[in-house]
Amino acid sequence: MTKSEDFKTRLKIAKSKNQKKYLSEGEKRGSFMGNAFKLGTELVAAVGVGTIIGFILDSWFGTKPWLIIIFFFLGAAAGMLNVFRTANRMQKED
């Protein structure tokens, strides 16, 4: 094997390692953004569902605005609990 062939093979190996490293960093950034959106969506969805349930129950029982307020806070608490659990799970995976 000549020196130029040896150099070419080493150069190909180095380029492939560098390309793999670059792709994995980009994938990590995308994964972090996806996790951030997931946490935000879980919190907003829980608050929204709690508020809607409170609104429906208020209209059935005629207790406006008490059940809306109560279920708003229950939904917020449930959303924060979900975010906390999901964040802990993500931390354990890394």
C-alpha positions in Angstrom: 0.0 0.0 0.0 1.4 3.3 -1.0 1.5 6.4 1.1 -1.1 8.2 -1.0 -3.6 5.3 -0.7 -3.0 5.1 3.0 -3.6 8.8 3.3 -6.8 8.6 1.3 -8.2 5.8 3.5 -7.4 7.7 6.7 -9.0 10.8 5.2 -12.2 8.9 4.4 -12.4 7.5 7.9 -11.9 10.9 9.4 -14.5 12.5 7.2 -17.1 9.8 8.0 -16.4 10.2 11.8 -16.8 14.0 11.5 -20.0 13.7 9.5 -21.5 11.3 12.1 -20.6 13.7 14.9 -22.3 16.6 13.1 -25.5 14.7 12.4 -25.8 13.5 16.0 -25.4 17.1 17.3 -28.2 18.3 15.0 -30.4 15.4 16.0 -29.9 16.2 19.7 -30.9 19.8 19.1 -34.1 18.7 17.4 -34.8 16.3 20.2 -34.4 19.0 22.8 -36.8 21.3 21.0 -39.3 18.4 20.6 -39.1 17.7 24.4 -39.6 21.4 25.2 -42.7 21.6 23.0 -44.0 18.4 24.6 -43.7 19.8 28.1 -45.4 23.0 27.1 -48.2 21.3 25.4 -48.9 19.0 28.3 -49.2 21.9 30.7 -51.5 23.9 28.4 -53.7 20.9 27.6 -54.2 20.0 31.2 -55.2 23.6 32.1 -57.5 23.8 29.1 -59.2 20.4 29.8 -59.7 21.3 33.5 -61.2 24.7 32.6 -63.6 23.1 30.0 -64.7 20.5 32.5 -65.4 23.2 35.1 -67.3 25.2 32.6 -69.5 22.3 31.6 -70.2 21.3 35.2 -71.0 25.0 36.1 -73.5 25.1 33.3 -75.2 21.9 34.5 -75.3 22.8 38.2 -75.6 26.6 37.9 -72.7 27.3 40.2 -70.9 29.8 38.0 -67.9 30.6 38.4 -66.9 28.3 41.3 -66.3 25.1 39.4 -64.5 26.8 36.6 -62.0 28.2 39.1 -61.7 25.0 41.0 -61.1 22.9 37.9 -58.7 25.5 36.5 -56.5 25.1 39.5 -56.9 21.3 39.4 -55.9 21.3 35.8 -52.9 23.5 36.5 -51.8 21.2 39.3 -52.2 18.1 37.1 -50.3 19.8 34.2 -47.4 20.7 36.5 -47.3 17.1 37.9 -47.2 15.7 34.3 -44.4 18.1 33.4 -42.4 17.2 36.5 -42.8 13.4 35.9 -41.9 13.8 32.2 -38.9 15.9 32.9 -37.7 13.3 35.5 -38.2 10.5 33.0 -36.2 12.5 30.3 -33.4 13.2 32.8 -33.1 9.5 33.6 -33.0 8.5 30.0 -30.0 10.9 29.4 
